[in-house]
Amino acid sequence: DTQVRTAAASCLASLPSSAAGSAAGLLGEALNDESRHVRAFAAEALAAIGKPAADQAERLLPLLKDEASVTRRAAAFALGRLGETSVKYIEHLVPLLQDRDSEVRRRTAQGLGAIGPLAVELAAAAVASLLRDVSYAVRRDASSALAAMGEAAIPHAGGLLHLASHDEHPEARSAAAEALSTLRPGGGLFTSQLSALIADVDPKVRCFAAEALAFHGKAAGIHALAAVQGLKDADSDVRQASVGLFASMSAEAGAAFVEQLVDVVLKDEDMAVQCAAARALGTFGEAAASQAPRLAEHLPSEHLVERLGGALGLRELGIYAAPHAVPLAERLMDDSWYVRRAAAEAFGRMGSAAAPYADQLLATTLNDIDDDVRRAAAEAFAAQGPVAAKHADELAKLTTSQEKKSGVRCAAAIALSMLGGEACKPHLSCLHDLLRQGDEKLRIAGAQAYSRLPRGIAQREDRDALEAVYQRDHDKDVKAAAKAALEAMGHHV
């Protein structure tokens, strides 16, 4: 029964990897089935198995000339999915890019794209010819295939740009723009045209155009006005991509646009965009520092977006936010945990300059109901270093099982180790206990904390515990952390 054989071929593709070799052999035999549908399903199943089916490549070759288009397209795709073996069959696949059936052309392009960077220049040129295909689906998937081919496809960036700019179908334009953002031709190539695409009617095209332009770095700086328009886009992905364009610029080029970035930080209602804009602002150093007063002015706002934006912006300004520590400290008690976390992180970025506010951090955020806020507070103490040594007892408590969140315990352990050897010495038992925990993250944090201590602080029992972890722990990352700690103590293993 044809339906039974077809179903069996599909099921073989779903077997566990341990049975892939046996399944591939059975599927290889099915490639000779009298039914075109069974042959096609067998080829699709081999494609799903991928590299373990490489020894069936020779059996797939005759199907490239099968009279049934459904079989040809399945075989072409499968030949591109066999790993390194696929490379030697490129010359057999290229002719199918001119097949009379558009689905054969499309699936062949996908197969060549699956070969990826190993595809030779000949394959890239042949796939690029499909950018002018009558089928939008072929043009779309040809763009995606070129993106997967890497450097071999860069000479065809012009064709992708033309497709992104002029194709009548949004999916084809979007795929071409995405390919350009992946290929990153660099050197200022096509920056003017990419800039124009930021005004495309399709938001995906606008987004990918901004991402592609960002990879041109300084060369894209002259098109910043287009990115400014992108900051006002109705689509949040486009706004975020436009923010990324500013982040790619030099400090000199971006300095002229810090006010626009602050507008986004304070007003955009998408938190991902706010955060991206704040990070971009932080890359401009002193030029962005001039915006610190404006950010601080919005910290007491009744609008959550503005309070959060103020805290996020000051967080990214680091030490430049120190003059505004007082209103920032008030946000440690904000109704929103997002704001409290951002404020705590801002104090962490200030380093030792945050020391005068350590008591406030201790009284509020170290005991916050939200674990992300508690972790940010612990990290803030770590950044303060020895000037926060008097708070060692409170941080030590956070490393114990009284704290239910492992992320907080890890951050507290690292913070404890940063307070100086003498401050940490009475609490070495806390680090020792972390090495015995079932959670590998805690064991890693304990070992990392030991590695940060000055030599001579750790005791013999600490070294023995680390040695035992290194010798017996089953987790390679834990073992590596234990080894690094022992070497930091001068004990080579």
C-alpha positions as CSV (number, residue, x, y, z in Angstrom):
1,D,0.0,0.0,0.0
2,T,1.5,3.3,-1.1
3,Q,0.1,5.2,1.8
4,V,1.6,2.8,4.3
5,R,5.0,3.0,2.7
6,T,4.8,6.8,2.7
7,A,3.9,6.9,6.3
8,A,6.7,4.5,7.2
9,A,9.2,6.7,5.4
10,S,8.0,9.7,7.4
11,C,8.2,7.8,10.7
12,L,11.8,6.7,10.0
13,A,12.9,10.3,10.1
14,S,11.6,10.6,13.7
15,L,13.7,7.8,15.1
16,P,16.3,8.7,17.8
17,S,19.8,9.6,16.5
18,S,21.2,6.2,17.7
19,A,19.1,4.6,15.0
20,A,19.7,7.1,12.3
21,G,22.2,4.9,10.4
22,S,19.8,2.0,10.2
23,A,16.9,4.3,9.3
24,A,19.0,6.0,6.5
25,G,19.7,2.6,5.0
26,L,16.0,1.7,4.8
27,L,15.2,5.1,3.4
28,G,17.9,4.7,0.8
29,E,16.2,1.6,-0.4
30,A,12.8,3.4,-0.5
31,L,14.3,5.9,-3.0
32,N,13.8,3.2,-5.6
33,D,10.1,2.8,-4.8
34,E,7.7,2.8,-7.8
35,S,5.6,5.6,-6.2
36,R,6.9,9.1,-6.6
37,H,5.4,10.1,-3.3
38,V,7.2,7.3,-1.5
39,R,10.5,8.4,-3.2
40,A,9.9,12.0,-2.2
41,F,9.0,11.2,1.4
42,A,12.1,9.0,1.7
43,A,14.3,11.9,0.4
44,E,12.6,14.4,2.8
45,A,13.2,11.9,5.6
46,L,16.9,11.7,4.7
47,A,17.1,15.5,4.7
48,A,15.6,15.5,8.2
49,I,18.3,12.9,9.4
50,G,21.0,15.1,7.9
51,K,24.7,14.2,8.2
52,P,24.2,10.7,9.5
53,A,22.5,9.9,6.1
54,A,25.6,11.0,4.1
55,D,26.3,7.5,2.8
56,Q,23.0,7.7,0.9
57,A,24.1,10.6,-1.3
58,E,24.8,8.4,-4.3
59,R,21.3,7.0,-4.1
60,L,19.8,10.5,-4.2
61,L,21.6,11.5,-7.3
62,P,19.4,9.7,-9.9
63,L,16.3,11.4,-8.3
64,L,17.6,14.8,-9.4
65,K,16.5,13.7,-12.9
66,D,13.3,12.1,-11.8
67,E,10.3,12.7,-14.0
68,A,8.2,13.8,-10.9
69,S,9.0,17.3,-9.7
70,V,8.0,16.4,-6.2
71,T,10.8,13.9,-6.1
72,R,13.4,16.2,-7.8
73,R,12.8,18.9,-5.3
74,A,13.0,16.6,-2.3
75,A,16.2,15.0,-3.5
76,A,17.8,18.4,-4.2
77,F,17.0,19.6,-0.7
78,A,18.2,16.4,0.9
79,L,21.6,16.5,-1.0
80,G,22.3,19.9,0.6
81,R,21.6,18.6,4.1
82,L,24.3,15.9,4.3
83,G,27.0,18.0,5.9
84,E,30.5,18.1,4.3
85,T,29.5,15.4,1.9
86,S,27.1,17.8,0.2
87,V,30.0,19.9,-1.2
88,K,31.0,17.4,-3.8
89,Y,27.4,17.4,-5.2
90,I,27.1,21.1,-5.7
91,E,27.8,20.7,-9.5
92,H,24.8,18.3,-9.7
93,L,22.5,20.7,-7.8
94,V,23.3,23.9,-9.7
95,P,21.5,22.9,-12.9
96,L,18.3,22.4,-11.0
97,L,18.2,26.1,-10.2
98,Q,16.9,26.4,-13.8
99,D,14.3,23.7,-13.5
100,R,11.0,24.4,-15.1
101,D,9.2,23.8,-11.8
102,S,9.5,26.8,-9.4
103,E,9.3,24.5,-6.3
104,V,12.3,22.6,-7.6
105,R,14.2,25.8,-8.0
106,R,13.2,27.0,-4.5
107,R,14.1,23.8,-2.8
108,T,17.4,23.5,-4.6
109,A,18.3,27.0,-3.4
110,Q,17.4,25.9,0.1
111,G,19.6,22.9,-0.3
112,L,22.6,25.0,-1.4
113,G,21.9,27.4,1.4
114,A,22.0,24.5,3.9
115,I,25.6,23.8,2.7
116,G,26.3,27.3,3.9
117,P,29.8,28.8,3.8
118,L,31.2,25.7,2.2
119,A,29.3,26.5,-1.0
120,V,31.6,27.5,-3.7
121,E,31.4,30.8,-5.6
122,L,29.8,29.0,-8.5
123,A,26.9,28.0,-6.3
124,A,26.5,31.5,-4.9
125,A,26.4,33.0,-8.5
126,A,23.8,30.5,-9.6
127,V,21.6,31.1,-6.5
128,A,21.9,34.8,-7.1
129,S,20.5,34.4,-10.5
130,L,17.2,33.4,-8.8
131,L,16.9,36.9,-7.3
132,R,15.2,37.7,-10.6
133,D,12.9,34.6,-10.6
134,V,9.3,35.0,-11.6
135,S,8.2,33.3,-8.3
136,Y,8.4,35.5,-5.2
137,A,8.9,32.4,-3.0
138,V,12.0,31.5,-5.1
139,R,13.4,35.0,-4.8
140,R,12.7,35.0,-1.1
141,D,14.4,31.6,-0.4
142,A,17.3,32.5,-2.8
143,S,18.0,35.5,-0.6
144,S,18.0,33.3,2.5
145,A,20.3,30.8,0.9
146,L,22.8,33.6,0.0
147,A,22.7,34.8,3.6
148,A,23.7,31.3,4.7
149,M,26.7,31.2,2.2
150,G,28.6,34.0,3.9
151,E,31.5,35.6,2.1
152,A,30.8,33.8,-1.1
153,A,27.6,35.7,-1.4
154,I,29.0,39.2,-0.8
155,P,29.6,39.9,-4.5
156,H,25.9,39.6,-5.0
157,A,24.9,42.1,-2.3
158,G,23.9,44.5,-5.1
159,G,21.2,42.0,-6.3
160,L,20.0,41.7,-2.8
161,L,19.8,45.4,-2.4
162,H,17.8,45.8,-5.6
163,L,15.4,43.1,-4.4
164,A,15.0,44.7,-1.0
165,S,14.4,48.1,-2.6
166,H,12.1,47.2,-5.6
167,D,10.5,43.8,-5.2
168,E,6.7,44.0,-5.3
169,H,6.3,41.2,-2.6
170,P,7.0,42.1,1.1
171,E,8.3,38.7,1.9
172,A,10.9,38.9,-0.8
173,R,12.0,42.4,0.2
174,S,12.2,41.4,3.8
175,A,14.3,38.3,3.1
176,A,16.7,40.3,0.9
177,A,17.1,43.0,3.6
178,E,17.7,40.3,6.2
179,A,20.3,38.8,4.0
180,L,22.1,42.1,3.7
181,S,22.0,42.5,7.5
182,T,23.6,39.0,7.8
183,L,26.3,39.4,5.1
184,R,27.6,42.7,6.4
185,P,29.5,43.7,3.3
186,G,31.0,46.7,5.2
187,G,33.1,49.5,3.9
188,G,30.3,51.9,3.3
189,L,28.9,49.8,0.5
190,F,25.2,50.7,-0.3
191,T,24.8,52.8,2.8
192,S,22.7,55.4,0.9
193,Q,20.4,52.8,-0.5
194,L,20.1,51.0,2.9
195,S,19.3,54.4,4.5
196,A,16.4,54.8,2.0
197,L,15.0,51.4,3.0
198,I,14.4,52.6,6.5
199,A,11.4,54.4,5.0
200,D,10.0,51.2,3.4
201,V,6.3,50.4,3.8
202,D,7.1,47.0,5.3
203,P,8.3,47.1,8.9
204,K,10.5,44.0,8.4
205,V,12.3,45.7,5.6
206,R,12.8,48.8,7.7
207,C,14.1,46.7,10.6
208,F,16.6,44.7,8.6
209,A,17.7,47.8,6.7
210,A,18.6,49.5,10.0
211,E,20.4,46.4,11.2
212,A,22.4,46.1,7.9
213,L,23.3,49.8,8.0
214,A,24.5,49.4,11.6
215,F,27.2,46.9,10.5
216,H,28.8,49.6,8.4
217,G,29.9,51.4,11.5
218,K,31.4,54.9,10.9
219,A,30.3,54.8,7.3
220,A,26.7,54.7,8.4
221,G,27.1,57.7,10.5
222,I,26.3,60.1,7.7
223,H,22.9,58.5,7.4
224,A,22.0,59.1,11.1
225,L,19.1,61.3,10.1
226,A,17.3,58.3,8.6
227,A,17.9,56.5,11.9
228,V,16.4,59.4,13.8
229,Q,13.2,58.8,11.8
230,G,13.5,55.1,12.7
231,L,13.4,56.1,16.4
232,K,9.9,57.3,15.8
233,D,8.7,54.3,13.9
234,A,5.4,52.7,14.9
235,D,7.0,49.3,15.0
236,S,9.1,48.6,18.1
237,D,11.5,46.3,16.3
238,V,12.3,49.1,13.8
239,R,12.9,51.5,16.7
240,Q,15.2,49.0,18.4
241,A,17.1,48.4,15.2
242,S,17.5,52.1,14.7
243,V,18.9,52.4,18.2
244,G,21.4,49.8,17.2
245,L,22.5,52.0,14.3
246,F,23.4,54.8,16.7
247,A,25.3,52.3,19.0
248,S,27.5,51.3,16.0
249,M,28.6,54.9,15.4
250,S,31.8,56.5,16.7
251,A,31.4,58.6,19.8
252,E,32.0,61.7,17.7
253,A,29.3,60.9,15.2
254,G,26.8,59.9,17.8
255,A,27.4,62.7,20.2
256,A,25.1,65.0,18.1
257,F,22.2,62.7,18.7
258,V,22.3,62.0,22.5
259,E,19.2,64.1,23.0
260,Q,17.2,62.0,20.6
261,L,18.4,58.9,22.4
262,V,17.4,60.3,25.7
263,D,13.9,61.0,24.3
264,V,13.6,57.3,23.5
265,V,15.0,56.2,26.9
266,L,12.4,58.4,28.7
267,K,9.4,58.0,26.5
268,D,9.4,54.7,24.6
269,E,6.8,52.3,26.1
270,D,8.7,49.2,24.9
271,M,11.2,48.2,27.6
272,A,13.5,46.4,25.2
273,V,13.8,49.7,23.1
274,Q,14.3,51.7,26.3
275,C,17.1,49.4,27.4
276,A,18.7,49.4,24.0
277,A,18.6,53.2,23.8
278,A,20.1,53.5,27.3
279,R,23.0,51.1,26.3
280,A,23.6,53.1,23.2
281,L,23.7,56.3,25.2
282,G,26.3,54.8,27.5
283,T,28.7,54.2,24.6
284,F,29.1,58.0,24.0
285,G,30.9,58.7,27.3
286,E,31.3,62.3,28.2
287,A,29.0,63.5,25.4
288,A,26.2,61.5,27.1
289,A,27.1,62.7,30.6
290,S,25.6,66.1,29.8
291,Q,22.2,64.3,29.7
292,A,22.5,63.0,33.3
293,P,20.6,66.0,34.9
294,R,17.7,65.5,32.4
295,L,17.5,61.8,33.2
296,A,17.6,62.5,37.0
297,E,14.7,65.0,36.6
298,H,12.4,62.2,35.6
299,L,13.2,59.9,38.5
300,P,10.3,61.2,40.6
301,S,7.9,61.2,37.7
302,E,4.4,59.7,38.3
303,H,4.8,57.9,35.0
304,L,6.5,54.5,35.2
305,V,8.1,54.8,31.8
306,E,9.9,58.0,32.7
307,R,11.1,56.7,36.1
308,L,12.4,53.6,34.6
309,G,14.0,55.5,31.7
310,G,15.7,57.8,34.1
311,A,17.1,54.9,36.2
312,L,18.2,52.9,33.0
313,G,19.9,56.0,31.5
314,L,21.8,56.8,34.7
315,R,22.8,53.1,35.1
316,E,24.5,53.2,31.7
317,L,26.3,56.5,32.5
318,G,28.2,54.8,35.4
319,I,30.3,57.2,37.3
320,Y,28.8,60.2,35.6
321,A,25.6,59.4,37.4
322,A,27.2,59.9,40.8
323,P,26.1,63.5,41.3
324,H,22.5,62.3,41.1
325,A,22.8,59.5,43.6
326,V,20.3,61.1,46.1
327,P,17.2,60.9,43.8
328,L,18.5,57.6,42.5
329,A,18.6,56.2,46.0
330,E,14.9,57.1,46.5
331,R,14.1,54.8,43.5
332,L,15.4,51.9,45.5
333,M,12.0,51.9,47.2
334,D,10.0,52.4,44.0
335,D,6.7,50.5,43.5
336,S,8.1,48.9,40.4
337,W,10.7,46.2,40.8
338,Y,12.0,47.1,37.3
339,V,12.9,50.6,38.6
340,R,14.3,49.3,41.9
341,R,16.6,46.9,40.0
342,A,17.7,49.5,37.5
343,A,18.5,51.9,40.4
344,A,20.5,49.2,42.3
345,E,22.4,48.4,39.1
346,A,23.1,52.1,38.6
347,F,24.8,52.1,42.0
348,G,26.8,49.1,41.0
349,R,28.1,50.9,37.9
350,M,29.2,53.8,40.1
351,G,31.7,51.6,41.9
352,S,33.2,53.0,45.1
353,A,31.4,56.3,44.5
354,A,28.2,54.5,45.7
355,A,29.7,53.8,49.1
356,P,27.9,56.6,50.9
357,Y,24.6,54.9,49.9
358,A,25.6,51.4,51.0
359,D,23.4,51.6,54.1
360,Q,20.4,52.4,52.0
361,L,21.2,49.6,49.6
362,L,21.5,47.3,52.6
363,A,18.3,48.3,54.2
364,T,16.1,48.2,51.1
365,T,17.4,46.2,48.1
366,L,19.3,43.4,49.9
367,N,15.9,42.5,51.5
368,D,13.8,43.2,48.5
369,I,10.9,40.8,47.7
370,D,12.2,40.4,44.1
371,D,15.3,38.3,43.7
372,D,16.6,40.3,40.6
373,V,16.7,43.3,42.8
374,R,18.5,41.5,45.6
375,R,21.0,40.2,43.1
376,A,21.6,43.7,41.7
377,A,22.2,45.0,45.2
378,A,24.8,42.2,45.9
379,E,26.5,43.1,42.6
380,A,26.5,46.8,43.6
381,F,28.4,45.9,46.8
382,A,30.9,43.8,44.8
383,A,31.6,46.9,42.7
384,Q,32.2,49.0,45.7
385,G,34.9,46.6,46.9
386,P,36.8,47.1,50.2
387,V,35.0,50.3,51.0
388,A,31.9,48.2,51.7
389,A,33.8,45.8,54.0
390,K,31.6,46.6,57.0
391,H,28.7,44.9,55.3
392,A,30.4,41.5,55.0
393,D,28.1,39.9,57.6
394,E,24.9,40.8,55.7
395,L,26.4,39.5,52.4
396,A,27.5,36.3,54.0
397,K,23.9,35.6,55.1
398,L,22.8,35.9,51.5
399,T,25.1,33.0,50.5
400,T,23.4,30.6,52.8
401,S,20.2,28.5,52.2
402,Q,18.2,31.2,54.0
403,E,18.3,32.8,50.5
404,K,16.2,30.7,48.2
405,K,17.4,32.0,44.8
406,S,20.7,30.6,43.6
407,G,21.4,33.7,41.5
408,V,21.3,35.9,44.6
409,R,23.6,33.4,46.5
410,C,26.1,33.4,43.7
411,A,26.2,37.2,43.4
412,A,26.6,37.5,47.2
413,A,29.5,35.1,47.2
414,I,31.3,37.0,44.6
415,A,30.6,40.3,46.4
416,L,31.9,38.8,49.7
417,S,35.2,37.9,48.0
418,M,35.5,41.5,46.7
419,L,35.4,43.1,50.1
420,G,39.0,42.3,50.9
421,G,40.7,39.4,52.5
422,E,40.3,40.4,56.1
423,A,36.6,41.2,55.7
424,C,36.0,37.8,54.0
425,K,38.1,35.7,56.3
426,P,35.5,35.2,59.0
427,H,33.1,33.9,56.4
428,L,35.2,31.4,54.5
429,S,32.9,28.7,55.8
430,C,30.1,30.2,53.6
431,L,32.2,29.7,50.5
432,H,33.2,26.2,51.7
433,D,29.5,25.3,52.1
434,L,28.8,26.5,48.5
435,L,31.3,23.9,47.2
436,R,29.1,21.2,48.6
437,Q,25.8,22.3,47.1
438,G,23.9,20.3,44.6
439,D,23.4,23.2,42.2
440,E,26.5,23.5,40.0
441,K,26.0,27.3,39.7
442,L,26.6,27.6,43.4
443,R,29.7,25.4,43.3
444,I,31.1,27.5,40.5
445,A,30.3,30.7,42.4
446,G,32.0,29.4,45.5
447,A,35.1,28.4,43.6
448,Q,35.2,31.7,41.7
449,A,34.9,33.6,45.0
450,Y,37.9,31.7,46.4
451,S,39.9,32.7,43.2
452,R,39.3,36.4,43.9
453,L,40.7,36.3,47.5
454,P,44.2,37.6,48.1
455,R,46.8,34.9,48.7
456,G,47.2,33.8,52.3
457,I,43.5,34.2,53.2
458,A,42.3,30.7,52.4
459,Q,43.0,28.0,54.9
460,R,44.3,24.5,54.4
461,E,40.8,23.1,54.7
462,D,39.6,25.4,51.9
463,R,42.4,24.2,49.6
464,D,41.5,20.6,50.4
465,A,37.9,21.2,49.6
466,L,38.8,22.8,46.3
467,E,41.1,19.9,45.5
468,A,38.3,17.5,46.2
469,V,36.0,19.4,43.9
470,Y,38.6,19.4,41.2
471,Q,39.2,15.7,41.4
472,R,35.6,14.4,41.9
473,D,33.1,16.9,40.5
474,H,31.2,15.7,37.4
475,D,30.7,19.1,36.0
476,K,33.5,20.4,33.7
477,D,32.7,24.1,34.5
478,V,32.9,23.4,38.2
479,K,36.2,21.6,37.8
480,A,37.6,24.5,35.8
481,A,36.5,27.0,38.4
482,A,38.1,24.9,41.2
483,K,41.3,24.6,39.2
484,A,41.5,28.3,38.7
485,A,40.9,29.0,42.4
486,L,43.7,26.5,43.3
487,E,46.1,28.2,40.9
488,A,45.2,31.6,42.2
489,M,46.3,30.3,45.6
490,G,49.6,29.2,44.1
491,H,48.7,25.5,44.2
492,H,49.2,24.1,40.8
493,V,47.2,21.0,39.8
